[in-house]
Amino acid sequence: MKIDYSANPPHECATTALVMFVTSFDSIVDKRLKQLDSASDGIIRTLLASGEFTGSSGEMVCINRPDGYAASRVVLAGLGPRKTCTPDSYRQMAGLLSRYKPLTCCDSATFHLGTVSEPETFQAVIEGCILGSYRMLKYKTDEASLAGENLSEVTYAIDNRRLLNRLQKSVERGCVTAGGQINVRRLSALPGCDLTPKMFAAEAVKTADKLKGLSCRVLDQKEIKAEKMGALMAVAQGSVEPPRFVILEYKGGRKTQKPIVLVGKGVTFDSGGLSLKAADMMIEMNGDMTGAAVVLSTMQAAVLLQLPLNLVGLMPLAENMPSGHAIRPSDVVTTRKGITVEIINTDAEGRLILADALDYANKFDPQAVIDIATLTGATLYILGYSGAPILGNHDDLLERIRAASEATAERVWPLPIWDDFRNALKSNIADIVNSAGKTAGTATAAAFLENFIGDWPWAHIDIAYVDIEKKGAPYTPKGTTGIGVRLLIDLLSNWKKL
């Protein structure tokens, strides 16, 4: 998508289609609407009187060839009531506009933001455009028929010329954050045959090779064994695909600054192992590596934005498959930390690979560790498809993540880790079990991870179910959502020492 910037008033924007965002109205007081009404023989009054367009959220109307306008057509985009309008209102509308036929058939479009001055809103509009228009076309054989469905050239315009620099910086930032989210969608949508642990590790290496300032090291199976990552090896042993462990580093902060470590679950296909999933539950399990994709894409975005932080990204990668070599229920596994784990359910594998990764994080003497994972199906019964539970050992860190979720509309909500959940993990034959059953499954999974945390602030984000959009939303078409990158980048962009 080619992007340009302008401070021209709406009627002077030389473009095929001019988009104007408007809030709900019951009379024409906006001077832009007054001018357009005058240039189009009272069409705004007609639309308002008929109720066809009142600026309600999601409403769109196209006005062709208004007199005195350089644009061939004007599209009015409704945001809803002014008092409830947020940056996400613009993001959602931009997502809808990116698929609106009167726009997508045009050579160019100008999004005129009028008197808007908030950088968060500028950023939200470009994010909505990019996220709403993305389609996974890798396996389509009829790409030619899909060509032209997306906007190819967009100009962002505002009234105040002095804000053009702010507009440009915000749009450039939005391109990075949305690009990161798109990368997660792309990786998460790949079938397991095209994203094995080895292939995923190669993606990380390729990403680092393209970015100055991002380093990547990959541990192969021999090196993983040397690190005594028994939990990661246990999950991987049922598959013919060997595991990998990816270590990404970005040093954008002072040499003395302790790093923030991001850890992402990377199960490239999860059959459930010998505790085999049902067929209808297995079909989306190529996306069980979304947490690792979020970590990779967040590291990429942090480098592009030159965040003044030291960051480490850890990606334990494995495939969970049934075979004669697979781990069995009742087996006992020794983790890197030395904690022994009785296997109750081989489909509780994500916490096993995270356990070794969280312990490995100690190597970096972190100031904080955040893990993100499609970990538990129990999230469906807590927040549904609407938000991600967060848990951890540091209230300030959890509150910062919650604040970032408010800013980005990637919703999270905190849950406790009570002693009841810790006690539920007791084993008769080992130190702990890997599954305490269905009761409080999200919290007991976090309580399991807590055993591998060092003496540092830690937060766990469970993105199971919010990683998939079932029906399709304004800027999240049906399929993988890529949630997590914008959340983490906002958190890191506003980082202060804990």
C-alpha positions as CSV (number, residue, x, y, z in Angstrom):
1,M,0.0,0.0,0.0
2,K,1.5,3.3,-1.1
3,I,1.0,6.1,1.5
4,D,1.1,9.9,1.2
5,Y,0.2,12.9,3.4
6,S,-1.7,16.1,2.8
7,A,-3.1,19.2,4.5
8,N,-5.5,20.1,1.8
9,P,-9.1,20.9,2.7
10,P,-11.6,18.1,1.6
11,H,-12.8,19.7,-1.6
12,E,-9.2,20.2,-2.9
13,C,-8.1,16.6,-2.4
14,A,-7.3,15.3,-5.9
15,T,-8.2,11.7,-5.5
16,T,-10.5,9.1,-6.9
17,A,-12.3,8.7,-3.6
18,L,-12.4,11.0,-0.6
19,V,-13.3,9.6,2.8
20,M,-14.6,11.8,5.6
21,F,-15.1,10.4,9.1
22,V,-18.2,11.9,10.8
23,T,-19.8,11.3,14.2
24,S,-23.5,10.9,14.7
25,F,-25.6,14.0,13.9
26,D,-29.2,15.0,13.8
27,S,-28.6,18.4,12.2
28,I,-25.9,19.6,9.8
29,V,-23.5,21.6,12.0
30,D,-20.2,20.2,10.7
31,K,-18.8,22.7,8.2
32,R,-17.5,19.9,6.0
33,L,-21.0,18.4,5.8
34,K,-22.5,21.8,5.1
35,Q,-20.1,22.4,2.2
36,L,-20.8,18.9,0.8
37,D,-24.5,19.4,1.2
38,S,-24.3,22.6,-0.8
39,A,-22.2,21.0,-3.5
40,S,-24.5,18.0,-3.9
41,D,-28.0,19.6,-4.2
42,G,-28.9,19.0,-0.5
43,I,-28.1,15.3,-0.5
44,I,-26.9,15.3,3.2
45,R,-30.2,16.7,4.3
46,T,-32.0,14.1,2.2
47,L,-29.9,11.3,3.7
48,L,-30.5,12.6,7.2
49,A,-34.3,13.0,6.7
50,S,-34.6,9.5,5.3
51,G,-32.4,8.0,8.0
52,E,-30.1,6.5,5.4
53,F,-27.1,8.1,6.9
54,T,-26.9,9.7,10.3
55,G,-23.2,9.0,11.2
56,S,-24.0,5.9,13.3
57,S,-21.2,3.5,13.9
58,G,-20.5,1.4,10.8
59,E,-22.6,3.4,8.4
60,M,-21.1,4.3,5.0
61,V,-22.6,6.1,2.0
62,C,-21.0,7.1,-1.3
63,I,-21.8,10.4,-3.0
64,N,-20.7,10.6,-6.7
65,R,-19.2,13.7,-8.3
66,P,-20.2,16.5,-6.0
67,D,-19.7,19.9,-7.6
68,G,-16.6,21.8,-6.7
69,Y,-14.8,18.7,-5.4
70,A,-11.6,17.4,-6.9
71,A,-12.5,13.8,-5.9
72,S,-14.7,11.7,-8.1
73,R,-16.7,10.5,-5.2
74,V,-17.0,11.2,-1.5
75,V,-17.5,8.5,1.1
76,L,-19.0,9.4,4.5
77,A,-18.0,7.0,7.3
78,G,-19.9,6.9,10.5
79,L,-18.2,6.7,13.9
80,G,-21.2,6.8,16.2
81,P,-21.7,9.3,19.1
82,R,-18.8,11.8,19.6
83,K,-18.7,11.1,23.4
84,T,-18.1,7.4,22.9
85,C,-15.7,7.8,19.9
86,T,-12.3,6.3,20.6
87,P,-9.2,5.5,18.4
88,D,-10.6,2.0,18.0
89,S,-13.8,3.5,16.5
90,Y,-11.6,4.8,13.7
91,R,-9.7,1.5,13.5
92,Q,-12.9,-0.4,13.1
93,M,-14.3,1.9,10.5
94,A,-11.0,1.9,8.6
95,G,-11.1,-1.8,8.6
96,L,-14.6,-1.7,7.0
97,L,-13.6,0.9,4.5
98,S,-10.6,-1.2,3.4
99,R,-13.2,-3.7,2.0
100,Y,-15.8,-1.2,0.9
101,K,-16.4,-1.7,-2.9
102,P,-16.8,2.0,-3.8
103,L,-13.3,2.4,-2.4
104,T,-11.5,-0.8,-3.4
105,C,-12.4,-0.3,-7.1
106,C,-10.6,3.0,-7.0
107,D,-7.0,3.8,-8.0
108,S,-6.5,6.1,-5.0
109,A,-8.3,7.2,-1.9
110,T,-7.8,10.1,0.6
111,F,-8.8,9.6,4.2
112,H,-9.5,13.1,5.5
113,L,-9.3,13.2,9.3
114,G,-10.4,16.9,9.6
115,T,-9.4,18.4,13.0
116,V,-8.3,15.2,14.6
117,S,-4.9,15.8,16.3
118,E,-4.3,12.7,18.5
119,P,-1.5,10.5,17.3
120,E,-3.3,7.4,18.7
121,T,-6.1,8.1,16.2
122,F,-3.8,8.6,13.3
123,Q,-2.2,5.3,14.1
124,A,-5.5,3.5,14.5
125,V,-6.7,4.5,11.0
126,I,-3.7,3.0,9.2
127,E,-3.8,-0.1,11.4
128,G,-7.5,-0.6,10.5
129,C,-6.7,-0.2,6.8
130,I,-3.9,-2.7,6.8
131,L,-5.5,-5.2,9.2
132,G,-8.9,-5.1,7.5
133,S,-7.6,-5.6,4.0
134,Y,-5.2,-8.5,4.7
135,R,-6.0,-11.9,3.2
136,M,-4.1,-15.2,3.4
137,L,-3.6,-15.9,-0.4
138,K,-0.6,-18.3,-0.2
139,Y,-2.7,-21.4,-1.1
140,K,-5.3,-19.7,-3.4
141,T,-5.0,-20.5,-7.1
142,D,-7.3,-17.7,-8.2
143,E,-5.4,-14.7,-7.0
144,A,-6.2,-12.8,-10.2
145,S,-9.9,-12.7,-9.3
146,L,-9.0,-11.2,-5.9
147,A,-6.8,-8.5,-7.3
148,G,-8.2,-5.0,-6.8
149,E,-10.1,-5.9,-3.6
150,N,-7.7,-3.9,-1.5
151,L,-6.7,-0.3,-1.5
152,S,-3.4,0.2,-3.2
153,E,-2.8,4.0,-2.7
154,V,-3.9,6.0,0.3
155,T,-3.4,9.6,1.3
156,Y,-3.9,10.8,4.9
157,A,-5.1,14.3,5.2
158,I,-5.7,16.7,8.1
159,D,-6.8,20.4,8.4
160,N,-3.7,21.5,10.4
161,R,-0.5,21.6,8.3
162,R,1.6,21.9,11.5
163,L,0.5,18.4,12.5
164,L,1.7,16.7,9.3
165,N,4.9,15.5,10.9
166,R,2.9,14.0,13.8
167,L,0.5,12.4,11.4
168,Q,3.4,10.9,9.4
169,K,5.2,9.5,12.4
170,S,1.9,8.0,13.7
171,V,1.1,6.4,10.4
172,E,4.6,5.0,10.1
173,R,4.3,3.5,13.6
174,G,0.9,2.0,12.7
175,C,2.4,0.4,9.6
176,V,5.0,-1.3,11.9
177,T,2.5,-2.5,14.5
178,A,-0.1,-3.6,12.0
179,G,2.7,-5.3,9.9
180,G,3.7,-7.2,13.0
181,Q,0.1,-8.4,13.6
182,I,-0.2,-9.4,9.9
183,N,3.0,-11.5,10.3
184,V,1.5,-13.3,13.2
185,R,-1.7,-14.0,11.1
186,R,0.4,-15.3,8.3
187,L,2.5,-17.6,10.4
188,S,-0.4,-18.9,12.5
189,A,-2.4,-19.7,9.3
190,L,0.3,-21.9,7.8
191,P,-0.4,-25.6,8.0
192,G,1.8,-27.7,10.1
193,C,3.5,-29.2,7.1
194,D,4.8,-25.8,6.1
195,L,5.8,-24.6,9.5
196,T,7.7,-27.3,11.4
197,P,9.9,-26.3,14.3
198,K,12.9,-26.3,11.9
199,M,11.0,-24.1,9.4
200,F,9.8,-21.7,12.1
201,A,13.3,-21.3,13.4
202,A,14.4,-20.5,9.9
203,E,11.8,-17.8,9.8
204,A,13.3,-16.3,12.9
205,V,16.8,-16.4,11.4
206,K,15.5,-14.8,8.2
207,T,13.9,-12.0,10.2
208,A,17.0,-11.3,12.2
209,D,19.2,-11.3,9.0
210,K,17.0,-8.5,7.6
211,L,17.2,-6.3,10.6
212,K,20.2,-4.6,11.9
213,G,20.2,-4.8,15.7
214,L,18.4,-8.1,16.0
215,S,20.4,-11.3,16.7
216,C,19.2,-14.8,16.5
217,R,20.6,-18.1,17.8
218,V,18.9,-21.5,17.3
219,L,19.5,-24.5,19.5
220,D,19.0,-27.8,17.8
221,Q,18.0,-31.0,19.4
222,K,21.5,-31.9,20.6
223,E,21.9,-28.5,22.2
224,I,18.5,-28.7,23.7
225,K,19.4,-31.9,25.4
226,A,22.7,-30.4,26.5
227,E,20.7,-27.7,28.2
228,K,18.7,-30.4,30.0
229,M,15.4,-29.2,28.7
230,G,13.7,-32.4,29.5
231,A,10.1,-31.0,29.3
232,L,10.7,-29.6,25.8
233,M,12.2,-32.9,24.7
234,A,9.4,-34.9,26.2
235,V,6.8,-33.0,24.1
236,A,8.8,-33.3,21.0
237,Q,9.7,-37.0,21.3
238,G,6.5,-38.3,19.7
239,S,7.2,-36.4,16.4
240,V,9.6,-37.1,13.6
241,E,10.1,-33.3,13.5
242,P,12.9,-32.4,16.0
243,P,12.5,-29.4,18.3
244,R,14.2,-26.1,18.2
245,F,14.8,-23.4,20.7
246,V,15.1,-19.8,19.4
247,I,16.9,-17.0,21.2
248,L,16.4,-13.5,19.9
249,E,18.2,-10.5,21.3
250,Y,17.8,-6.7,20.7
251,K,20.0,-4.3,22.6
252,G,18.4,-0.9,22.2
253,G,18.9,0.2,25.8
254,R,21.9,1.0,27.9
255,K,24.5,-1.7,28.5
256,T,23.6,-1.7,32.2
257,Q,19.9,-2.0,31.6
258,K,18.5,-5.5,32.4
259,P,16.5,-7.0,29.6
260,I,12.8,-7.7,29.4
261,V,12.3,-11.3,28.3
262,L,9.4,-12.3,26.1
263,V,8.5,-16.0,25.9
264,G,6.2,-17.5,23.4
265,K,4.7,-21.0,23.1
266,G,5.6,-22.6,19.8
267,V,3.8,-25.9,19.3
268,T,3.7,-25.9,15.5
269,F,1.0,-28.6,15.5
270,D,-0.8,-30.0,18.5
271,S,-2.6,-33.3,18.1
272,G,-2.8,-33.7,21.8
273,G,-0.3,-36.5,21.7
274,L,-1.5,-39.8,23.1
275,S,-4.3,-37.8,24.9
276,L,-5.6,-37.2,21.4
277,K,-7.8,-34.3,20.6
278,A,-11.2,-34.8,18.9
279,A,-11.1,-34.1,15.1
280,D,-13.1,-30.9,15.4
281,M,-10.7,-29.6,18.1
282,M,-7.6,-30.5,16.1
283,I,-8.3,-28.6,12.9
284,E,-7.0,-25.2,14.2
285,M,-4.1,-26.7,16.1
286,N,-1.6,-25.5,13.4
287,G,-2.1,-22.2,15.2
288,D,-0.8,-23.4,18.6
289,M,2.4,-21.6,17.9
290,T,0.8,-18.2,17.9
291,G,2.5,-17.1,21.1
292,A,5.9,-17.7,19.5
293,A,4.8,-15.8,16.4
294,V,3.8,-12.9,18.6
295,V,7.2,-12.8,20.3
296,L,9.0,-12.9,16.9
297,S,6.8,-10.2,15.5
298,T,7.1,-8.0,18.6
299,M,10.9,-8.3,18.5
300,Q,10.8,-7.3,14.9
301,A,8.5,-4.3,15.6
302,A,10.7,-3.2,18.5
303,V,13.7,-3.0,16.3
304,L,11.9,-1.1,13.6
305,L,10.6,1.4,16.1
306,Q,14.1,1.6,17.8
307,L,12.6,1.2,21.2
308,P,15.2,2.2,23.9
309,L,15.1,-1.2,25.6
310,N,17.1,-4.4,25.9
311,L,14.8,-7.3,24.9
312,V,15.1,-11.0,24.7
313,G,12.7,-13.3,22.8
314,L,12.6,-17.0,23.6
315,M,10.7,-19.4,21.4
316,P,10.5,-23.1,22.4
317,L,9.4,-24.9,19.3
318,A,8.0,-28.5,19.1
319,E,5.3,-30.7,17.5
320,N,3.0,-32.7,19.8
321,M,2.2,-36.0,18.1
322,P,1.2,-39.5,19.0
323,S,3.5,-42.4,18.2
324,G,5.4,-45.3,19.8
325,H,7.9,-42.8,21.0
326,A,5.4,-40.3,22.4
327,I,5.3,-39.3,26.0
328,R,2.6,-41.3,28.0
329,P,0.2,-40.3,30.7
330,S,1.9,-41.4,34.0
331,D,5.4,-40.7,32.7
332,V,7.6,-38.5,34.8
333,V,9.7,-35.7,33.2
334,T,12.6,-33.8,34.7
335,T,12.6,-30.1,33.6
336,R,15.6,-27.9,33.1
337,K,15.1,-26.5,36.6
338,G,15.2,-30.0,38.0
339,I,11.6,-30.1,39.0
340,T,9.9,-33.4,38.2
341,V,6.5,-33.5,36.5
342,E,4.1,-36.3,36.4
343,I,2.3,-36.3,33.1
344,I,-1.5,-36.6,33.6
345,N,-2.5,-35.3,30.2
346,T,-0.2,-35.2,27.1
347,D,-2.4,-32.4,25.8
348,A,-1.2,-30.1,28.5
349,E,2.0,-29.8,26.6
350,G,2.3,-26.0,26.2
351,R,3.1,-25.4,29.9
352,L,5.9,-28.1,29.6
353,I,7.8,-26.3,26.8
354,L,7.2,-22.9,28.5
355,A,8.6,-24.3,31.8
356,D,12.0,-24.9,30.3
357,A,11.9,-21.6,28.5
358,L,11.0,-19.6,31.6
359,D,13.8,-21.3,33.5
360,Y,16.2,-20.5,30.6
361,A,15.2,-16.8,31.0
362,N,17.2,-16.7,34.3
363,K,20.4,-16.7,32.1
364,F,19.6,-13.1,31.2
365,D,19.0,-11.7,34.7
366,P,15.8,-10.1,33.5
367,Q,14.0,-7.1,34.9
368,A,10.7,-8.7,33.9
369,V,9.5,-11.8,32.0
370,I,6.2,-11.9,30.0
371,D,5.0,-15.1,28.4
372,I,2.2,-15.4,25.9
373,A,0.6,-18.6,24.8
374,T,-2.5,-20.3,23.4
375,L,-2.4,-22.3,26.6
376,T,-5.8,-23.4,28.0
377,G,-9.2,-24.1,26.5
378,A,-10.6,-23.0,29.8
379,T,-10.3,-19.4,28.7
380,L,-13.4,-20.0,26.6
381,Y,-15.5,-20.2,29.8
382,I,-13.8,-17.2,31.4
383,L,-13.7,-14.4,28.9
384,G,-15.0,-16.2,25.8
385,Y,-13.7,-14.8,22.5
386,S,-13.7,-11.3,23.9
387,G,-10.4,-11.0,25.9
388,A,-7.4,-12.8,27.3
389,P,-6.8,-13.7,30.9
390,I,-3.6,-12.4,32.5
391,L,-1.9,-13.8,35.6
392,G,1.3,-13.2,37.4
393,N,3.3,-12.3,40.5
394,H,3.5,-8.5,40.1
395,D,0.4,-6.3,40.4
396,D,2.1,-3.3,38.7
397,L,3.2,-5.3,35.7
398,L,-0.3,-6.8,35.3
399,E,-1.8,-3.3,35.6
400,R,0.5,-2.0,32.9
401,I,-0.6,-4.8,30.6
402,R,-4.2,-4.0,31.3
403,A,-3.6,-0.3,30.6
404,A,-1.9,-1.3,27.3
405,S,-5.0,-3.4,26.4
406,E,-7.2,-0.3,26.9
407,A,-5.0,1.7,24.6
408,T,-4.9,-0.9,21.9
409,A,-8.3,-2.5,22.2
410,E,-6.6,-5.9,22.6
411,R,-8.5,-6.7,25.8
412,V,-7.1,-8.6,28.8
413,W,-8.3,-9.1,32.4
414,P,-6.4,-10.3,35.5
415,L,-7.1,-13.5,37.3
416,P,-5.6,-14.6,40.6
417,I,-3.2,-17.5,41.4
418,W,-4.5,-18.7,44.7
419,D,-3.0,-21.4,46.9
420,D,-5.9,-23.6,46.0
421,F,-4.6,-23.7,42.5
422,R,-1.0,-24.4,43.6
423,N,-2.2,-27.2,45.9
424,A,-4.1,-28.8,43.0
425,L,-0.8,-29.5,41.3
426,K,0.6,-31.8,43.9
427,S,1.6,-35.2,42.7
428,N,1.9,-38.5,44.7
429,I,5.0,-39.6,42.8
430,A,6.7,-36.4,41.4
431,D,7.0,-32.8,42.5
432,I,4.0,-31.6,40.5
433,V,1.5,-32.8,37.9
434,N,1.2,-31.2,34.5
435,S,-2.6,-30.9,34.7
436,A,-5.0,-30.4,37.6
437,G,-8.1,-31.2,35.5
438,K,-10.7,-28.9,34.1
439,T,-11.5,-26.9,37.2
440,A,-9.9,-23.5,37.1
441,G,-7.8,-24.7,34.2
442,T,-6.4,-21.3,33.2
443,A,-5.4,-20.5,36.8
444,T,-3.9,-23.9,37.5
445,A,-1.8,-23.7,34.3
446,A,-0.4,-20.4,35.4
447,A,0.3,-21.9,38.9
448,F,2.3,-24.6,37.1
449,L,4.3,-22.0,35.2
450,E,4.9,-20.1,38.5
451,N,7.2,-22.9,39.6
452,F,9.7,-22.0,37.0
453,I,9.9,-18.3,37.6
454,G,13.0,-16.7,39.1
455,D,13.1,-13.7,41.4
456,W,11.6,-11.3,38.9
457,P,8.3,-9.8,37.9
458,W,6.4,-12.1,35.7
459,A,3.1,-12.0,33.7
460,H,1.4,-14.7,31.7
461,I,-1.0,-13.9,28.9
462,D,-3.3,-16.7,27.7
463,I,-4.5,-15.9,24.2
464,A,-6.4,-19.2,23.6
465,Y,-9.6,-18.4,21.7
466,V,-8.8,-14.7,21.1
467,D,-6.2,-15.9,18.6
468,I,-9.1,-16.9,16.2
469,E,-11.9,-14.8,14.8
470,K,-14.8,-17.1,14.1
471,K,-17.2,-14.8,12.3
472,G,-15.2,-11.9,11.0
473,A,-14.9,-8.4,12.5
474,P,-14.2,-4.9,11.0
475,Y,-10.4,-5.2,11.0
476,T,-10.2,-8.9,11.8
477,P,-11.5,-11.0,9.0
478,K,-12.4,-14.6,9.7
479,G,-9.3,-16.6,10.7
480,T,-6.3,-15.9,12.8
481,T,-6.3,-12.5,14.6
482,G,-2.6,-11.9,15.3
483,I,-3.5,-10.5,18.7
484,G,-0.7,-9.6,21.1
485,V,1.8,-7.5,19.0
486,R,0.0,-4.2,19.4
487,L,-0.5,-4.9,23.1
488,L,3.1,-5.7,23.8
489,I,4.5,-2.8,21.7
490,D,2.3,-0.3,23.5
491,L,3.5,-1.8,26.9
492,L,7.1,-1.7,25.8
493,S,6.8,1.8,24.3
494,N,5.7,3.2,27.7
495,W,8.1,1.0,29.7
496,K,9.4,2.3,33.1
497,K,11.5,0.4,35.5
498,L,9.4,-1.8,37.8
